[in-house]
Amino acid sequence: MIKRFHIFAVLILLSFGAPGLARAASVVDSPESIRISHQIILRLSRIMQTLQTANVASCPRKMFNYGFEIARINDDVRPATRAALAETLGLGDLPTALTVVRDGAAAKAGLHEGDRIIAVNGAHWSVEATPAATSRQAFWDAFQAAQGMDIMQVDIQTSGTLRSVQLRAQTACAAHVVLIARKQARASTFGSQIEVYAGLDSLLQDDDELAFVLGHELAHVILEHSGPGKEAQMEDDAFRGPAEVEADKLGLLLMAQAGYDPTAATRAIRRMYQTNGPITRLLGLHGPYMTTDQRCEFLSQEAEVVRDRLASAKLAN
C-alpha cells in the first residue's frame, strides 16, 4: 500500500541514534507490552535486513546497514516506566544496544543486545553531569555520521569489561521501517520509509507471509511510487491501481531472491482480507487493488514465473 501522508513515529521514551531499524510508536509502561514490541521490532528488522541486502543490486539508492540500533532512557521518563524498560530491555542512562539483528554486521563482530556503547569513532559518551550535553551530542552526531560510512569503531562495556570492535557495514537497499504500535494489520510507504502496524505480526506469523508484505512495500520504495511531490498521484486510483500491481510483481521477486517462498503471498493476502470489516467484505470493496480472488490468482501465477526464473538462473550459473 502506498501511504497517502507522512507520519514519522518514534518511541518517545527513548533516544535513538540512527534511523536504520524499526521503532515503536507508542508510550508503554507494561513490561509485557515492551517485550512484545521489542520482539516485533527484532522480527521486522531481521526480515527487512534480509530483503534489503539480498536485493541491493535492484535498488537505485543504497545505504550502509550495521544491523543494530542503540537507545537510552530519556532523563524525564517517569520512574515506573524507567523501571519497566530497565527490567525488560536492560536499558538505563548509558546508550545500549537495543536491537542486534541476526547475521548483521554488528552480530558478526560480536556485539550483543544489552552491551553498553561507550564511544563511536572516538566520540565518548559523558557520564558526568557537566559538560554532558556537549559530549553527548557529539556522541549522537558521530553515530549518525557513521551510518554513511562502511566502517564503524565502537567501544563497548559488557559486564564491566571494556573492549573495542570494528564493524564493517553491509550494503543494502535504502529503506527504513517503523513499527506503529496499533492493532491494525496493514503497512504503508512514503518515500523510503515503510510503516508496519503491529497487528501484522500476530496475523502473519509465517515469516514468508510477512516477507511478502515487506517485499511489496520495499518494491514501492525501489519503484519510487511515493514521496514528496507525489501526493496527488497517490490520490488517483488510475495511478495507484497499476502501481500496486507493479509492487506485487516486484515484491514477489524480492522475497524469492531473499530466500522466502513466493507462494506464501496468496496466504498473506487472504489473511489480510479477513481483517476487513463485514460491510467491506459484503460489498466487495477493494479500492485501487484487484479483488482478493483476482489478486491471489495473479500472485499465484507470478509466483510460478518467479520460481522458474530463479531456477533457470541457478542452472545457468
N, C-alpha and C positions, 0 to 999 in steps of 0.2 A: 504494500500500500504506500502510495506517495503521500507524504504529510502535507497538509494544507497550510499549516502555520508552524512557527518555530517556538518550542518551549524548551529552554535549557534548564534541566533539573539536576540538582546535586543533593547529596545527603548533607543537610546544613549543619549537622552535628560535628562534621569532620573537616579538617583542612587537607585538601588533596594537592598533590604535587604536579600531576600531569593528566592530560585528557585522553590517554590511550585506551583505558579499560572501562568497564561498566561502573556506573554509580547508581546508588539507590536514591529515590526521590521522595522521601517522607521522613518525618520525625518519629522515631520509635523508641520506646522505653523498655519494652518487654525483651528479656534475653532471648526468648524463643523467636520473636519476630526478627530480632537482629540476626540470629543464627540462620533462619530461613532465608533472609535477604542475602546474607553472605554466601550461602550455598548456591543460590540462583546466580549471583554475580560470578562465582567461580565457573559455573557451568557455561554461562553465556560467553565468558572470556575465553574458555578453552575451545569452544566450537568456533567462535569468531576468529580466534588466532589461527586455527587450522584452515579455515576458509581463506583468510587474508594472505597467509604465507603460501598456500598451495596454488593460489591463482594470481600471484603477483605479476606474472608475465602478461596477464589480461588487463591490468589496471593502468589507466593513463596517469594516475597520480599515486605516488608511493610514499611510505613513511618507514621510519625505523621502529621496530617493536621489541621492547625488552621483556615483555611478558610479566611485568609486576607493577604494582601501584603502592604508594605509601600514604599513610594518613596519621593524624594525631587528633586527640580530642581538643576542641576549642576551649579556651580558658573560661568562657562564660557558660559552659554547659552545666545544667543543674546536677547536684550530687547523685540523685537516683539514676539518672541517665548515664552519668560518668561511670558509676559502679557497674551498670549493666553492660556497657561497652567494654569495660576492663575485664569483666568476668567472661564475656562471650568471645571477644575478639582479641583480648590481650592488649588493648590499646591504652595509652597513657599520655603523658606530656611529651615524650620523645617521638619523633617520626618513626613509624613502624611499618614493616612490610605487611600490608593488609591482604593483598592477593598475590600469589605466585603461581602462574599458570604452568601446568604440567608440560614438559618438553619445550618451554620457552627459554630465552637466553638467560634469564635470572636463575631459573631452576637448574639449568645445566652448569651454571657457575657455582652452585651450592648455596644459593640464597633460599631461606625458608620463611614461611609465614611466621610472624612474631619477632623476627630479627629487628633490632633497633638500628636505624640508619643514622650514623653519626656525622658522616660527611659525604658529599657528592662532588667529585672532581676538585677536591681540595677546599671546598666551601663547607665549613664546620657549623653544625647546629650549636647554638649557645644555650647552656643550661643556667647561665647567670641571669639575674633579673635585669642587669644593665651591662652592656648595651644590646640586650637580646633582640629588640625589634630590628635593628640594622643587620645583625649577623643572621638572624632567622630569615629575613627577606632575601639575603644573599644566598642562603641555602636553597630556598624555593626557586629563586631565579636560576641557580646552577642546575637544579633538577629539571626545570622547564627547558633550559637551553640544551641539556643532554639529550632531549628527545629528538633533536635534529642532528645528532652525531651517531656514528656507528660504534663507538666505544665509550663506555662509562666506567669510571673508577668509583667504587663506593667503599666506605669504611663502615664496618658492621660490628655491633655489640650483641653477642649471644651468650646468655647466662654469665655475664661479667667478663667474657673473653672478647678481646678486640681482634679483628682481622680485616684485611683489605682484599677485595676481589675486583677483577676486571671483567666487565660484561661486554660481550660482542653482540650487537643487535641483529635481529633477523629483519630482512626487508619484507614489507607487507603492503597490501593494498591500503591506501589512505582512507580509513573509515573509523568512526568511533561509535561505541554502543553505550547507551544509557538505560539503566533499569528504572522503570516507572512503577512504584510500589502501589499498584491498583489491581483489582481483581479481573479486569477485562483481559480477554485472550486476543491480543492484537499487537501489531508492530507497525511502525511508520518511519518514513525517511524524509529528512530535509537536508539537502546538500550532501555532506559526508557524515552526517550524524544519524544514527539509527536508534530509535526509541523502542524498547521492548517492554510491554506491560507484564507484570508478574504473573497474571493468570495464564500466560502461555506455558510457563514452566510446569504447572500442575496438569494442564490439559495435554501437553505434548511431552510425555515422559520418555519417549523414544528419541534418542539423540538424532537419528536420521530424519525424523519428522521435524524437529526443531531446526535442524540444519537446512531444511528446505526453506522455512520461513526466513531465516537469516540470510540464506543464499539469495532469495528473492529480493530482500532489501539491499543486500550488497550489490546486486545487479542494477538496482535503481541508481546507486552511487556511481558505479562504473559507467553506466549509460548517461549519467548527468541529467536525469529526468527532472530533478527539482533543485531548488536553491533560490537565493536572492535574485529577483528579477523574473522569476518563472512562476510567480504566484497565479497569474491569470490563466496560464495554460493548465495549471493543476486543477482549476475550477471547471475546465472544459472536458466533458466526457468524451468528446471526439478525439482529444489527445490522450486522455488517461486510459481509455479502453485499449488501444494499441500498445501503450506504454506498459500496462500491466501484463499483456501477453508477451511482450519482449522480455520483461523481468522474469516471468515464469520460465521462459525458454532458456535464458542465460543462467538463471538461478539453478536449474537442473544440472547444467554443465558444471557450474562452480562447485556444487555439492559433490558431484560424482568425481571431479578431479581432486577433491579433498578427501576422497575415500568413503563418502557416505552413499547410501543406497538411494538412487533417484526414484525408485518405485514407492518410496515412503511418502512422496509428495501428495499423492491422492488421499492417503490416510490422514495426513495433516489437514488438508482442505475439508474433508468430510467432518473431522472432529471440530474444526473451527466453525463450520456451518451450523452445527448443532448448538452453538452458543448464541446464535441469533435469536431474537425474540420471536414468539409464536406468530405474530402478525406478519413479520418479515418473511418467515418460512411459509406461512399460508398463502401470501400473495406472490411469493417467488421473487421478491425484490433482490436485486443483486448489483445495483449501481452501475459503475463502469466496467464491472467484471462480466465474464461469461457466466451463465447459470452454473450451479455447482456440478451438475451432471456433465455439461459441455466442458467445463474446465477440467474435471477429472479425466474425461476421455482424452482431451488434448494432452494433459500431463502424462497419462499412461503411454500414449503414442510417442511423445517426445522422450520419455524415459528410455524406451527401447532404442530410439535413434542415438541417444547419448551413450548408452551401454555398447552398442555396436561400434560407434565411432571410437570410443576409448579402447575397445578390444582390438580393433584394426590397427590403431596407433601403437598398441603394445606389441602386436605381432611384427609390425614394420620395424620396430626398434630391436 
